[in-house]
Amino acid sequence: MATPIAQTISDLLRYRTLLATLVSRDLKVRYKRSVLGVLWTMVNPLLMMIVFSIVFATVFRFSIEHFTIYFLSAYLLWNFFAQTTSWSTACLLGNASLIRKIYVPKAIFVLATVLSGLINLVVSLVPLAALMLLVGHPMTSSLAFLPVAILVATVFAFGVSLLLAAICIEFNDVVQIYQVWLVAWMYLTPVIYPLEVVPEQFRWIVKLNPMYYIVETFRRPVYDGVLPGIGMVVPAVLSAGLVLAFGWWLFERRSDRIAYLV
């Protein structure tokens, strides 16, 4: 007899056509009323880059060589994580009519949300590459590591999304709390600033943050042109695996109640 997790994976594979349809629908709905459409995925991080460049370079006299690349090489991954996990808080309610009518693996709605966010991330790499060429930032062979970094980030985002979807379906207040936490979480992650500016006695707090390792596994091949060290990759992979396992476990425990809660 298959285990619950194995059964869910089997169901997700059987419903892969529905998964593709959900991803396509999510992308169309998200940009349906946007003038720029999918171009907004590329414009948004560029606008954020301009704002933070002005604030940190002019107001705080904060200087990092090629700050635009330094910022974007972390912000793109962070934005993928923040948007995906935020969308997941409402993905079950958004598909309530389908959930009530027929049997489908509930995790498919969370996975569709993550995959649509992943497509946005891939599209947003276009302006990053263009900017690297524009400012003359070197592109090295270490960029070949980016699919691994993106995979780790996707696994982590999926785990957090499962966790949030399982909780938010019953406790709506968690949605607002999570939005506030996301802002604090970004500033606790060295997206805008390097770890070196954090006082030595407080760096251990940053190093307890799994997103620090996940972001750096993506930024180092892009900005530094080197492969992330084992001290970055191992914590990132372990964090992603543990969060996915816990998120999946909690989601499966509550999945039978979802049809009665949406």
C-alpha angles and dihedrals in degrees: 000000000000119000117244091255093048089048091051092050090049090050092049090053092048091051095046091122090056089047091055090048092051092049091049091048093049092053093047094047093046094056100028096105097030117109091210094040113187090355087076087070087064098036097049098064090044091055091048089049091054093049095049092043090056094044098046100034097041109024101033096028088231111165128195122157110252090002090177091064092040091054099041094046088063103027095057091058093042091049090052091053095044096047095043096049091044092052090049092064090072103028095099094048089047090058096039095122092055094043091053095048107046141011115264127151103268092217089066091077092053092046091050089054092051093047093050088051089049091055089052089052092052090050091049090058088073096073090043091056091044092051092049089055092045096053094037096245109165120252110211135185089260087081086080086076092064096091088058092049091048091049091053091048091048093051090049092047091049091052093050090044092054090049094050095043091053093050102037094054087071104023110046093180089071089071093063093041091052093051090055091045091051091061092050091043092056092054090047088056117073094242097126101022134039120250089244092073091061111093111257094244092058101043092091088067091057091046091057088061111095091203089064090066095039093051093046093052086061100039099048097062089046104040104022096032092226136107115260113256126248088258088065101037098048097052090044094052094043092049092049093048095047095046092048091049093049094042092049092047093052093044092051091049091056099034094096090058096048095087089057094047103047 
